[in-house]
Amino acid sequence: MTVEREDPLDESAPPVEVKGLTTAFGDHVIHDNLSLTVKRGDVLGVVGGSGAGKSVLLNTIIGLKPPEGGSVRIFGTDIRHARRRQWTEIERRWGVLFQQGALWTNLTVKENVAAPLIEHTDMHHREIDELADLKIALAGLPPGTGALKPSELSGGMIKRAGLARALALDPELLFLDEPTSGLDPISAAAFDELIRDLADSLDLTVFMITHDLDSLYSITDEVAVLADKHVVAQAPVRELEHYDHPWIQEYFLGKRGRASAASRAAAPAGAP
């Protein structure tokens, strides 16, 4: 008897491709005809004002919120029509770091990191244990962190523990929701450097929601700007400085943008 195979993912397609997306909560429209593409191997920063729908966009892309219109394709597959095996493969090929880490508070760090491996693989518990330790170290956490509960971690350590869990399945695509939010400047710069190093060494594609100008300038390949319910621009950050959209002008060239630029100019050569 021949078992019919489901359509494989399209390896030549962009990791993320959103076309004509409409999202809403009741009568309140968040996105209207929004489109963006994340190129393979790029770090894409996503910015926008309060209420622009950055987190809603992320939740829609990863299937937590059904869209009212348009399409979201991950590795060429429309997630609304993905079969179960396709969904399983997609979920194994992405990792997500939510804004507050979203760690299970009753589990240790190692147990949090091991959870995706237990769910999606048939590896022996000893292999899972060793791999969880490796991911914890890869995220820059010190030895012994795996035995701690989330309540025993600093804010920066929670971010790194969440990152270790997001990397558990060796994903090709990494989603980050405000990864440096709440961190002091030194910790934020170190986390940025870690993300860039991981993206380069592991050939990751990264979709990163952020409001941190330093992150945008130091680690992104392109930035997508959400305004007026859609993506008004997507380009390398230095090119965005020349766009005449009022929100872009205020964000990159306003008082806060000028302060960030002055800080970067004053930083020692080679600093992140």
ABEGO torsion letter per residue (X at the ends): XBBBBBBBBBAABBABBBBGBBBBBEABBABBGBBBBBBBGBBBBBBEBBGAGAAAAAAAAAGABBBABEBBBBGGBBAAABBAAAAAAAAAABBBBBAAGGBBAABBAAAAAAAAAAAABABBAAAAAAAAAAAAAAAGBBBGAAABBAAABBAAAAAAAAAAAAAAAGBABBBBBGAABGBBAAAAAAAAAAAAAAAAAAGBBBBBBBABAAAAAAABABBBBBBGGBBABBBBAAAAAABABAAAAAAAABAAAAAAAAAAAABBBGBX
